[in-house]
Amino acid sequence: MPNRQSQAQEDTYFRVMRILKDNPDLTQRELAEQLGVSVGSLNYCLKALIEKGWIKMQNFSQSKNKFGYVYILTRKGISEKAALTSNFLKRKRTEYEALKAEIESLSSELQSSSEDAKA
């Protein structure tokens, strides 16, 4: 079972790859803003994804990025993104079910408290 830190890292990789798939020419600053992380954190993440071979950086003269770079998912990256998507979805469904059970329990508890207060 992965620990919380590795899950957070996996989630960040997933979110970065998901955004880059549709917007490969975002600047690091724009991408960091969308993710809600610092540019330094994003740079660290992008370097890790490049080292893993999941994304590659290409020079692209038509890019809106003043440096003219785009971030492209590799074949391996596309495959890994699918696996990350599956893991992310499983984890979110588990979280949803746990939250749903807690809401039902709290609602029941609140209803019991209200009935006790009326009596």
C-alpha positions in Angstrom: 0.0 0.0 0.0 1.6 3.3 -1.0 2.1 5.9 1.7 0.5 9.3 1.7 3.5 11.1 0.3 3.9 8.7 -2.7 0.1 9.0 -3.4 0.4 12.8 -3.4 3.3 12.6 -5.8 1.4 10.2 -8.0 -1.6 12.5 -7.9 0.6 15.5 -8.9 2.2 13.5 -11.8 -1.4 12.5 -12.9 -2.6 16.1 -12.8 0.4 17.5 -14.6 0.1 14.9 -17.4 -3.6 15.4 -17.7 -3.2 19.1 -18.2 -0.3 18.8 -20.5 -2.1 16.3 -22.7 -4.5 19.1 -23.8 -2.3 22.1 -23.3 1.3 21.2 -24.2 2.5 24.7 -24.7 1.6 26.1 -21.2 4.4 27.9 -19.5 5.6 26.5 -16.2 4.1 29.5 -14.5 0.7 28.9 -16.1 0.8 25.2 -15.3 1.9 25.9 -11.7 -1.0 28.3 -11.3 -3.5 25.7 -12.6 -2.1 23.1 -10.2 -1.9 25.4 -7.2 1.8 24.7 -6.7 5.0 26.8 -6.8 7.0 27.1 -10.1 9.9 25.5 -8.3 7.8 22.5 -7.2 6.4 22.1 -10.8 9.9 22.3 -12.2 11.0 19.5 -9.9 8.0 17.5 -11.0 8.6 18.1 -14.7 12.2 17.1 -14.4 11.1 13.8 -12.7 8.6 13.1 -15.5 11.2 13.8 -18.1 13.7 11.5 -16.4 11.1 8.8 -16.2 10.6 9.2 -19.9 6.9 10.0 -19.5 7.1 13.5 -21.1 9.6 15.2 -23.3 10.3 18.8 -23.9 10.5 20.0 -27.5 11.4 23.4 -29.0 8.4 24.7 -30.8 8.6 28.0 -32.5 4.7 28.4 -32.7 4.4 28.1 -28.9 2.9 31.0 -26.9 5.6 30.3 -24.4 8.3 32.9 -24.9 11.0 30.2 -24.7 9.2 28.2 -27.4 9.0 24.9 -25.6 6.2 22.4 -25.4 5.8 19.4 -23.1 4.6 16.3 -24.9 3.6 13.0 -23.4 5.6 10.1 -24.7 4.1 6.7 -25.6 5.3 5.5 -22.2 3.8 8.6 -20.6 0.5 7.9 -22.2 0.5 4.4 -20.9 1.6 5.6 -17.4 -1.1 8.3 -17.5 -3.7 5.6 -18.1 -2.4 3.6 -15.1 -2.3 6.7 -12.9 -5.8 7.6 -14.0 -7.0 4.1 -13.0 -5.3 4.3 -9.6 -6.6 7.9 -9.0 -10.1 6.8 -9.9 -10.0 3.8 -7.5 -8.6 5.9 -4.7 -11.3 8.6 -5.2 -14.1 6.1 -5.3 -12.8 4.6 -2.0 -12.7 8.1 -0.5 -16.2 8.8 -1.9 -17.6 5.7 -0.3 -16.0 6.5 3.1 -17.2 10.0 3.0 -20.7 8.9 2.0 -20.8 6.5 4.9 -19.6 9.2 7.3 -22.2 11.6 6.0 -25.0 9.0 6.5 -23.7 8.3 10.0 -23.6 12.0 10.9 -27.0 12.6 9.5 -28.4 9.7 11.5 -26.6 11.0 14.6 -28.0 14.5 14.1 -31.5 13.2 13.5 -31.3 11.1 16.8 -30.0 14.2 18.6 -32.9 16.3 17.3 -35.4 13.7 18.3 -33.8 13.5 21.8 -34.0 17.2 22.2 -37.7 17.2 21.3 -38.6 14.6 23.9 
